[in-house]
Amino acid sequence: MAVRGNTLESVRRHNLATVLRIVHHRGAVSRAELTRETGLNRSTIGALVTELVELGLVDEREPAATARVGRPSPTVVPREDVAVVAVNPEIDAVELALVGLGGAVLGRARHPIALPTPDDVVAVVRLQLDDWGRAFADTRVTAIGAAVPGLVRQDDGLVRHAPHLGWRDAPLAAMLESTTGLASSAANDARLGALAERVFGAGRGVDDLVYVNGGASGIGAGVIAGGRPLGGAGGYAGELGHMRVGDAPARDSAGLAGTLEALVRRDALLVHLGADAAGPDGSRHTPLARLEAAVAAGPSAGLAGELEAQADVLGTALGNAVNLFDPSLVLLGGFLGVLLDGAGPVLHASMRRAGLEASVDAVRLDRPALGADILAIGAAEIAFAAVLGDPAGSVG
């Protein structure tokens, strides 16, 4: 669906934001395409692009020669030297990325820390900003975005509960902003994964999707409904990992029994691989890579049985999610993608038993497209929110 602008001068900033957002999400757009997509006339687009160039947010490039008659329209591209810092605290490390406009990941850093505290995260970010300040001297870092495995209040980035990290009521966004002087925000990691796939990945052009991810911190989910992230009253919507799917006594990270997260677990799959499994060159693979390799090579009887058992539970949860949200696409990230690869028929059959036929028939299951960049790009998207919403007011 086209993003419409407005020719009234009183909403010039709205039009400026409309153009920048299109360029940011597309990566390279001609003036002619901007004219068609926004509904604005060529002279207005020319003035808006010129202003964005002066603000240092986009560049214009001469297009490649074509066989078409007439002078081709210049191409507008985002400036990658306008960047934000993406932060992802996990149970064994703090992952950082420097992300430029257009979603380009310019730099990465991993700081191994077992169960990092909010103070650890802030200290690591401060040190990394110093390092990147030297390595990327010409880059303007404008903000920080954090993807947190837990419940994060959307109004102020307060981490209400991150059970795997042991955090409660941690004002992470405020702490980052106070220490670095950069505008900072935080949100649930799976919600940001859904946002990243919607604008840059497998969900481009999809207005209704559900992203479910399985990893070391359990299972999280994000929902895009009507083209917008579903946050809920406090920002906690989409916690499918805590959906009750059975009567088993096993409990999840929040202490709830019989939930998806309690019954679908990565460690229950890894025990079937053996503790000493290594890569073909003798190097140890990541847990996910080892699982994927085992499924691709033909799983053992024990692993195959566990894959089917977990796929059956996951299918029940996904059927319920399809009933609730009616998505056209469900993306399975992390080790959940292994369940799709290794026990797809069981997963689909279970979805059909739990879901309404009309909805299940219309949904497509797939894996995310952004790979290891998904949380960095998602966290960057909320960090870029200010400049994308008001380019002139944010950097002008």
C-alpha positions in Angstrom: 0.0 0.0 0.0 1.4 3.4 -1.0 2.5 5.9 1.7 0.7 9.1 0.9 2.2 12.5 1.5 0.6 16.0 1.6 1.4 19.1 -0.5 0.4 21.6 2.3 3.5 23.5 3.6 2.1 23.2 7.1 2.9 19.5 6.9 6.4 19.8 5.3 7.9 17.8 8.1 5.4 15.0 7.6 6.4 14.9 3.9 10.1 15.0 4.8 9.6 12.0 7.2 7.6 10.1 4.6 10.3 10.4 2.0 13.1 9.5 4.5 11.2 6.5 5.7 10.7 5.1 2.2 14.4 5.6 1.4 15.5 4.0 4.7 13.3 0.9 4.1 14.1 0.6 0.4 17.8 1.4 0.4 17.8 3.1 -3.0 14.8 4.9 -4.6 14.6 7.1 -7.6 13.0 10.5 -7.5 10.4 9.2 -10.0 9.5 6.3 -7.7 9.2 8.7 -4.7 6.9 10.9 -6.8 4.7 7.9 -7.7 4.6 6.4 -4.2 3.9 9.6 -2.2 1.5 11.3 -4.7 3.6 14.5 -4.3 4.6 16.4 -7.4 8.2 16.3 -8.8 9.1 19.8 -7.6 8.0 19.0 -4.1 10.0 15.7 -4.1 13.0 17.6 -5.4 12.8 20.1 -2.6 12.4 17.4 0.1 15.3 15.4 -1.2 17.5 18.5 -1.4 16.6 19.2 2.3 17.4 15.6 3.3 20.8 15.9 1.5 21.5 19.1 3.4 20.6 17.4 6.7 23.2 14.7 5.9 20.6 11.9 5.9 20.6 10.9 2.2 22.8 11.2 -0.9 21.8 11.4 -4.5 23.6 9.3 -7.2 23.4 9.4 -10.9 21.5 6.3 -12.1 23.0 3.7 -14.3 22.4 4.2 -18.0 19.2 2.7 -19.4 17.7 2.1 -22.8 14.8 4.4 -21.9 14.3 7.7 -23.8 15.0 10.8 -21.7 17.2 11.6 -18.7 16.8 9.0 -16.0 15.8 10.1 -12.5 18.5 10.4 -9.8 18.7 7.7 -7.2 18.3 8.6 -3.5 20.1 6.5 -1.0 20.4 6.5 2.8 23.5 7.8 4.5 25.1 4.9 6.3 27.3 7.2 8.4 24.1 8.2 10.3 23.9 5.3 12.8 22.5 3.9 16.0 23.8 1.4 18.5 21.7 -1.8 18.9 22.0 -3.7 22.2 21.0 -7.3 23.0 21.7 -8.6 26.5 21.5 -12.4 26.7 22.3 -15.0 29.3 25.9 -15.4 28.3 26.9 -12.1 26.6 26.0 -8.6 25.6 25.7 -8.3 21.8 26.2 -4.9 20.2 25.9 -3.7 16.7 26.4 -0.3 14.9 23.6 0.0 12.3 23.4 2.7 9.7 20.4 4.2 8.0 19.1 1.7 5.5 19.6 -1.2 7.9 23.3 -1.7 7.1 25.2 -3.4 10.0 28.5 -1.5 10.1 30.1 -3.1 13.1 29.6 -5.9 15.6 30.9 -6.7 19.1 30.2 -9.5 21.6 31.1 -9.1 25.2 30.9 -12.5 27.0 29.3 -12.0 30.5 27.3 -14.6 32.3 24.0 -13.2 33.3 24.8 -9.5 32.7 23.2 -7.0 35.0 21.8 -3.7 33.7 24.9 -2.0 35.0 27.1 -4.4 33.0 25.1 -3.6 29.9 25.6 0.2 30.4 29.3 -0.2 31.1 29.8 -2.4 27.9 27.9 0.1 25.8 30.0 3.0 27.1 33.2 1.2 26.3 32.1 0.1 22.9 31.0 3.6 22.0 34.5 4.8 22.7 36.0 2.0 20.5 33.6 2.7 17.6 34.2 6.5 18.0 37.8 5.8 17.0 37.0 3.2 14.3 34.1 5.1 12.8 35.3 8.7 13.4 33.1 10.1 10.6 29.9 8.4 11.7 27.2 10.3 13.6 25.7 8.0 16.3 22.3 9.4 17.1 20.6 6.9 19.5 20.5 3.5 21.2 18.0 0.7 20.9 17.9 -2.4 23.1 16.3 -5.7 22.4 15.6 -7.4 25.7 14.4 -11.0 26.3 11.6 -10.1 28.7 8.7 -7.8 29.4 9.5 -4.3 28.5 7.1 -1.3 29.2 6.7 0.5 25.9 6.3 4.0 27.3 9.7 4.3 28.9 11.8 1.2 28.2 11.5 -0.1 31.8 12.3 -3.8 31.9 9.5 -5.1 34.1 10.7 -8.7 34.2 13.5 -10.5 32.2 13.4 -13.9 34.0 16.4 -15.5 32.3 18.5 -12.5 33.2 17.1 -12.1 36.7 16.0 -8.5 36.1 13.0 -6.8 37.6 11.9 -3.2 37.1 15.3 -2.3 35.5 15.2 1.2 33.9 17.6 0.2 31.1 16.6 2.8 28.6 16.9 5.6 31.2 20.3 4.2 32.4 21.7 4.1 28.9 20.5 7.6 28.1 21.8 9.1 31.3 25.3 7.5 30.9 25.8 8.1 27.1 23.8 11.2 26.5 22.1 9.5 23.6 18.3 9.1 23.2 17.7 5.4 24.2 14.8 3.0 24.0 14.1 -0.6 24.7 11.6 -3.3 23.7 11.0 -7.0 23.8 13.5 -8.8 21.5 10.9 -11.0 19.7 8.7 -8.0 19.1 11.7 -6.2 17.5 12.4 -9.4 15.5 8.9 -9.2 14.0 9.4 -5.5 13.2 12.8 -6.2 11.5 11.4 -9.0 9.3 8.4 -6.8 8.4 10.5 -3.9 7.0 13.7 -5.6 5.8 13.1 -9.4 5.7 10.7 -12.2 4.8 7.7 -10.1 5.9 8.2 -7.2 3.4 4.8 -6.2 2.1 3.0 -8.5 4.7 0.6 -6.6 6.9 -0.3 -9.5 9.2 2.4 -11.8 10.5 3.6 -13.7 13.6 7.3 -14.2 14.4 8.1 -16.8 17.0 11.7 -17.4 18.1 13.2 -20.1 20.2 16.6 -19.7 21.9 18.6 -19.9 25.0 16.2 -17.5 26.8 13.1 -19.6 25.9 10.4 -18.7 23.4 9.3 -15.2 22.5 6.9 -13.9 19.9 6.1 -10.7 18.1 2.9 -9.8 16.1 2.4 -7.4 13.2 -1.3 -6.7 12.8 -2.6 -4.4 10.0 1.0 -3.4 9.2 1.8 -2.3 12.8 3.5 -4.0 15.7 1.0 -5.2 18.2 2.1 -3.9 21.6 -1.0 -3.9 23.8 -1.7 -1.5 26.7 1.7 -1.9 28.3 3.8 -3.3 25.5 3.6 -6.9 26.6 1.4 -8.4 23.8 2.4 -11.5 21.9 3.9 -13.6 24.8 3.0 -16.9 23.1 5.8 -18.7 25.0 3.6 -18.4 28.1 0.5 -19.8 26.4 -0.8 -22.9 28.2 -0.9 -25.8 25.7 -1.1 -28.9 28.0 -1.4 -30.3 31.4 2.2 -31.2 32.0 3.7 -30.0 35.3 6.8 -28.6 33.7 7.0 -24.8 34.3 8.4 -22.0 32.2 10.7 -19.1 33.2 7.7 -17.2 34.6 6.6 -20.1 36.8 3.6 -21.1 34.6 2.9 -24.8 34.1 2.2 -26.6 30.8 3.1 -23.7 28.5 4.8 -23.6 25.1 8.1 -22.5 26.6 7.9 -25.2 29.3 7.4 -28.0 26.8 9.3 -26.9 23.8 13.0 -26.5 24.8 16.3 -26.3 23.0 18.1 -28.2 25.7 15.8 -31.2 25.3 16.9 -31.4 21.7 20.6 -30.9 22.4 20.9 -33.8 24.8 20.4 -36.1 21.7 23.5 -34.7 20.0 26.1 -35.6 22.6 28.3 -33.1 24.5 31.4 -33.6 22.4 29.9 -33.0 18.9 32.1 -30.7 16.9 32.2 -29.2 13.4 33.9 -30.9 10.4 37.0 -28.8 10.9 37.2 -29.7 14.6 35.7 -26.4 15.8 32.6 -26.5 18.0 29.4 -25.3 16.4 26.8 -23.1 18.0 23.9 -25.1 19.5 21.6 -24.0 16.6 24.2 -24.9 13.9 24.7 -28.3 15.5 20.9 -29.0 15.5 20.6 -27.9 11.9 23.5 -30.1 10.9 22.0 -33.1 12.7 18.6 -32.7 11.0 20.2 -32.2 7.6 22.3 -35.3 8.0 19.3 -37.4 9.2 18.5 -37.3 12.9 19.0 -40.2 15.3 15.9 -42.0 16.5 16.0 -40.2 19.8 16.3 -36.7 18.2 13.6 -37.5 15.6 11.2 -38.5 18.4 11.9 -35.3 20.4 11.5 -33.2 17.3 8.1 -34.7 16.6 7.0 -34.4 20.2 8.0 -30.7 20.3 6.6 -30.0 16.9 3.2 -31.4 18.0 3.2 -28.9 21.0 4.4 -26.0 18.8 1.6 -26.8 16.2 -1.0 -26.5 19.0 0.3 -23.1 20.0 0.5 -21.8 16.4 -3.0 -23.0 15.7 -4.2 -20.9 18.6 -2.1 -18.0 17.5 -3.6 -18.2 14.0 -7.1 -18.3 15.5 -6.3 -15.1 17.4 -4.4 -13.0 14.9 -5.3 -14.5 11.4 -1.8 -13.9 9.9 -0.9 -14.7 6.4 2.7 -15.5 7.5 4.2 -17.2 10.5 8.0 -17.0 10.8 9.8 -19.6 13.0 13.2 -18.4 14.3 16.0 -20.0 16.3 15.6 -23.7 17.1 11.9 -23.5 16.2 13.0 -23.5 12.5 14.6 -26.8 13.1 11.2 -28.2 14.2 9.8 -27.0 10.9 12.7 -28.6 8.9 12.8 -31.9 10.9 9.2 -32.5 11.7 7.2 -30.3 9.4 4.3 -32.8 8.7 3.7 -33.2 12.4 3.8 -29.5 13.0 1.3 -28.8 10.2 -1.0 -31.6 11.3 -1.0 -30.2 14.9 -1.8 -26.7 13.6 -4.8 -28.1 11.7 -6.2 -29.8 14.8 -5.9 -26.6 16.8 -6.7 -23.9 14.2 -9.7 -22.9 12.3 -9.6 -24.4 8.8 -10.2 -21.1 6.9 -7.3 -19.4 8.8 -4.8 -22.3 8.8 -5.3 -22.9 5.0 -4.3 -19.3 4.3 -1.2 -19.1 6.5 2.3 -19.8 5.3 5.1 -21.1 7.6 8.6 -20.0 6.9 11.9 -19.1 8.5 13.2 -15.5 9.0 15.4 -14.0 6.3 17.6 -11.7 8.3 19.6 -14.4 10.2 22.0 -13.2 12.8 21.2 -9.5 12.0 17.5 -9.7 13.0 17.7 -8.3 16.5 20.3 -5.7 15.6 18.1 -4.4 12.8 15.0 -4.5 15.0 16.6 -2.6 17.9 18.0 -0.1 15.4 14.5 0.5 14.0 13.2 1.8 17.4 16.4 3.8 17.8 15.9 5.5 14.4 12.2 6.3 15.3 13.0 10.0 16.2 14.9 10.8 13.1 12.5 8.9 10.9 9.5 10.7 12.5 11.0 14.2 12.3 14.2 14.4 10.3 14.5 18.2 10.5 13.8 18.4 14.2 16.0 15.5 15.1 19.2 16.4 13.3 18.6 19.7 11.8 
